[in-house]
C-alpha cells in the first residue's frame, strides 16, 4: 500500500521492484510522457491567449487545431532524444517517426493521440492525450509500420492525461490502473487513486443519440431498454452522458462506472468504426480491463484485434462489465426480439391519437 500523495517517480520505481520488472527505460519513458503532458496542459490552459498559429489539415483530411499541432510537437520533442524509444506513431502523422542518429535507439514503441477531443477546446471542455507503449522488436533493421501492428494485449503500458479542472494522469503497467493528480505547487504528479476498480453494474450510458437512425439493432435494443427506465425491462432508471471527449468519458467511467458506446453504424459501410484502434481503443481498453471493466467492438474483444493499418478505425464499447457483456450478448443474438417494442424516437403530439 502506498503512502498518500506518492510521487509518480517513486511509484514507478517501487512498482517495478515489487513485480521484479524494474526497467529503467520504461520508467524514463513514462516520466518523459508525463513531462510532455504537463507542457500540453499549459498550452490548453492558455486557450486563445496562447497566440495560436494557423494549422493545416491532418493525414485524415480533418482540419487541425493549433493545439493539435503543438501537442503533437511536445510529445515528439520529449521522446526523441532520451534513448527509450525506437520509433513512434501519432494520429496526426501519416507514417512512422523513427528515432535516428545521433539520438540513441531504445527498447520501446510509442503510439499516441496528442490531443483527443480537441474540438472541445474552443468551449473550454475537458480534453486529453492518450498513449500506448509496445516493446520494440529485437532486430536492428529500421522500424516499419508492421512493427506497430500488434494486438492490444501486447501493450506493456498505456495511459492518458486529462486536462480539466485538474490535470490527471491515468496509467497502467499491466498490474492495475492508477490515477495521479498534478500538484500545481510542486509540478509533480502524485498518486491519488490506487488500483481503480470500475463497478460491475451502473446506471449511466454515453452515446451520441443523433446517430440513432444509423445504429444496428443490438445497440438500438440496449439503448431503448435504458431509456424505458424503471418501467421497462431493466427495471432501473438510467442517465445519459455525452461529452464528445473520449478521455473525459473514460475517466468518468473509471471513477463511477457506466458504459460508453461508439458502435458500428450504417453511415459509411466502408468505415465500420470511428475511433482509432492504435491511438484510442487499445490504450483505453487496456486501462478499462485492468480496472475490472470490459471493452469490445460489440462482437470481439478490443485487445484481441489484429491491427491492419496505423490509422484503422473500429467500433468501441467499454465500461462496467455487466453492461458491456449485455451489449455484446445482444450482438451475438441479433435475431432475438427486444424485451419490449419501444422505439427511441416515436411520433409525439400534444393531442392523443384516436383509438
Residue, then its C-alpha position, 0 to 999 in steps of 0.5 A: x500500500x502506498x503512502x498518500x500523495x506518492x510521487x509518480x517517480x517513486x511509484x514507478x520505481x517501487x512498482x517495478x521492484x515489487x513485480x521484479x520488472x524494474x526497467x529503467x527505460x520504461x520508467x524514463x519513458x513514462x516520466x518523459x510522457x508525463x513531462x510532455x503532458x504537463x507542457x500540453x496542459x499549459x498550452x490548453x490552459x492558455x486557450x486563445x491567449x496562447x497566440x495560436x498559429x494557423x494549422x493545416x489539415x491532418x493525414x485524415x483530411x480533418x482540419x487541425x487545431x493549433x493545439x493539435x499541432x503543438x501537442x503533437x510537437x511536445x510529445x515528439x520533442x520529449x521522446x526523441x532524444x532520451x534513448x527509450x524509444x525506437x520509433x513512434x506513431x501519432x494520429x496526426x502523422x501519416x507514417x512512422x517517426x523513427x528515432x535516428x542518429x545521433x539520438x540513441x535507439x531504445x527498447x520501446x514503441x510509442x503510439x499516441x493521440x496528442x490531443x483527443x477531443x480537441x474540438x472541445x477546446x474552443x468551449x473550454x471542455x475537458x480534453x486529453x492525450x492518450x498513449x500506448x507503449x509496445x516493446x520494440x522488436x529485437x532486430x536492428x533493421x529500421x522500424x516499419x509500420x508492421x512493427x506497430x501492428x500488434x494486438x492490444x494485449x501486447x501493450x506493456x503500458x498505456x495511459x492518458x492525461x486529462x486536462x480539466x479542472x485538474x490535470x490527471x494522469x491515468x496509467x497502467x503497467x499491466x498490474x492495475x490502473x492508477x490515477x495521479x493528480x498534478x500538484x500545481x505547487x510542486x509540478x509533480x504528479x502524485x498518486x491519488x487513486x490506487x488500483x481503480x476498480x470500475x463497478x460491475x453494474x451502473x446506471x449511466x450510458x454515453x452515446x451520441x443519440x443523433x446517430x440513432x437512425x444509423x445504429x444496428x439493432x443490438x445497440x438500438x435494443x440496449x439503448x431503448x431498454x435504458x431509456x424505458x427506465x424503471x418501467x421497462x425491462x431493466x427495471x432501473x432508471x438510467x442517465x445519459x452522458x455525452x461529452x464528445x471527449x473520449x478521455x473525459x468519458x473514460x475517466x468518468x467511467x473509471x471513477x463511477x462506472x457506466x458504459x460508453x458506446x461508439x458502435x458500428x453504424x450504417x453511415x459509411x459501410x466502408x468505415x465500420x468504426x470511428x475511433x482509432x484502434x492504435x491511438x484510442x481503443x487499445x490504450x483505453x481498453x487496456x486501462x478499462x480491463x485492468x480496472x475490472x471493466x470490459x471493452x469490445x467492438x460489440x462482437x470481439x474483444x478490443x485487445x484481441x484485434x489484429x491491427x491492419x493499418x496505423x490509422x484503422x478505425x473500429x467500433x468501441x464499447x467499454x465500461x462496467x462489465x455487466x453492461x458491456x457483456x449485455x451489449x455484446x450478448x445482444x450482438x451475438x443474438x441479433x435475431x432475438x426480439x427486444x424485451x419490449x417494442x419501444x422505439x427511441x424516437x416515436x411520433x409525439x403530439x400534444x393531442x392523443x391519437x384516436x383509438 
